[in-house]
């Protein structure tokens, strides 16, 4: 027998206390399992009317890892079941996903889906997404009874408001974080202008030193003088090498622009990245299919990825996971869709007191090195008319996100 509606009132109270999507979904799963016996639940949301994709918020059940790997983002257009879910105001029930003509058979086979029940998360003016319930693998198919379906719709109704609330709270927190990081990027622009101001003169002085040293080397010096001159020349050339990352920070590099397929570039770069990681560090690369290209310099964009991965490697200290994800999203600083490259690690995170200095040139917590890697990344990304941000909490890892406009959105090729 189904619980009475006092259970829904208690569920509403629990959902009101939840502060994360994970907590919301766990409360919903507990209620669904008690009332209907279904043990797998999930939530997909629509990020934007302009991007016809459904994004996985969370999944609770035995297929959680596989779902995050195989279906973190689903294309709505051309998918009969998803199109029906988005347009429906009631439940969409697929009793057996293996034979139902509305389902994506490739995804069904990979996840071993059986019965799928998707209930719209309806707000007064639009459909926010869908709350899903179902069976997988050896559980077999199990169609819901009319009473169960009615009760699940009531659960979805309670869940819709709670998801909207948590989403709004997260968006406020994200807005505050991005405002702070916008200030950091503006600071980087100031640093870049300062670097550009001294870079030309510094290179000219170093070229004069090296040129004079080469002339002196031909004037018949003693062995001791020749040795001192070689040391002088070596020091000047090392100093000249330091100007190369400053060129990136100053955003004065000469780009070799073209259309770049970032997904294809990641595939080519992956073996080299793995070779630079210790045995205890796992690298996971995920890319969405059919992503649009960006306009830029492929070598410099590869340098951004390499720098971010090596920075994550150093943070892990020999053990953990690095995840590279490439998909289509929305840039927080400019309107319209953009390609979103995220490099995440499971390391200790960045201490709050140094987060304002992450992109500062010559700032490092490693003891060794010049501290130019992230500053160079910021310079390259900004020269490609993109943005770079990060999220980090002590003990919970760090994620750097690069936003790049797709080629179709570029008004001109960068110079």
Buried (B, 14 or more C-beta within 10 A) or exposed (E): EEBEEEBBEEBBEBBEEBEEBEBBBBBBBBBBBEBBEBBBBBBBBBBEEEBBBBBBBBBBBEBEEBBEEBBBBBBBEEBEBBBEBBEBEEBBBBBBBEEBEBBBEEBBEBBBBBBBBBBBBBEEEEBBBBBBBBBBEEBEBBEBEEEBBEBBBBBBBBBBBBBBBBBEEEEEEEEEBBEEBBEBBEBBEEBBEEBBEEBEEBBEEBEEBBEBBEEBBEEEEEEEEEEEBEEBBEEBEEBBEEBEBBBBBBBBBEBEBEBBBBBEBBEEBBEEBBEEBEEEBBBEBBBBEEBBBBBBBBEBBBBBBBBBBBBBBBBBEEEBBBBBBBBBBBBBEEEEBBBBBBBBBBBBBBEEEEBBBBBBBEBBEEEEEEBBBBBBBBBBBBBBBBBBBBBBEEEEBBBBBBBBBBBEBBEEEBE
